[in-house]
Amino acid sequence: MSDEGLDVEGRRKLLAGLGIAAIGAAATPVRRAALADEDRTKMDTRAPSICVFDVNETLLDIEFIAPLFQRLFGDPNTLREWFGQLVLYSNAISLSGPYTTFFTLGQGVLKMLGTIHKVSISEADADELRTRMLTMPAHPDVPAGLKQLKDARFRLVTCTNSPPDPHASPLKHAGIDGWFERSFSVDRVRRFKPALQVYHMVAEELDVPPSAICMVAAHVWDTIGAQSAGCSGALIARPGNAPLPVHGLPQPQVVAADLPGVASQMTRLWR
């Protein structure tokens, strides 16, 4: 064989060797990614051991605010219009970037509804709204449900859209603060639920993977957010709330009309 033939043959072997090495190098990260996905799957199927509770309407009864709307608008059901707009604009804020607290936003939405319905809203009215938001009572079923979960060895914490207040604690005023080991506010990340940053913040602060958490809420938008972040979801279908049966959206693993019903299902599933 000529020197030129040897050079060609040598080049072929060299290129073949490089190709095999390249394939092996490419396969390594693919294999690693597959193993990582497998580990994540195992992690995601872990039974949750921590209940993270929404506060407004889930634990505390927002119907306590209805007399204000009856007085101002002549219809207590305007409360639901206000709350729906409050959730809408809290999401608009989270998506667009600016931030103000849930209570300040709630007062602004009240004034906006006043303009829409041609009702004069005074600063005293806005102050009454804030006071009522801080002093809502717990739903009657809440203490029994919390006891069930505590007896089943679930850890209990809260995560609310409301800002922390150094002078007033809605949970303490309602007499249920002693059930919870920690309370979190979206004020920490300056994004409202269901922004994924909120649920990730709670998991990081508790030093657990999201799969260790079950979000307990009266609102499907909250359970969708939590489940999209890797948590489980439990829906308390209080009056005016229900599951959202849309294919492709996360569905809560637990649905019941009250907290004891949710606690019973969670205990059967995960304890």
ABEGO torsion letter per residue (X at the ends): XBAAAAAAAAAAAAAAAAAAAAAAAAAAAAAAAAAAAAAAAAAAABBBABBBBBABGAABBAAAAAAAAAAAAGBAAAAAAAAAAAAAAAAAAAAAGBBBBAAAAAAAAAAAAAAAAGBBBBAAAAAAAAAAAAABBBBAAAAAAAAAAAAAGBBBBBBBABBBBAABBAAAAAGAAAABABBBBAAAAGBBOABAAAAAAAAAAAGBBAAABBBBBABAAAAAAAAAAGBBBBBBBBBGBBBBBBBGBBBBABBBABAAAAAAAAAAAAX
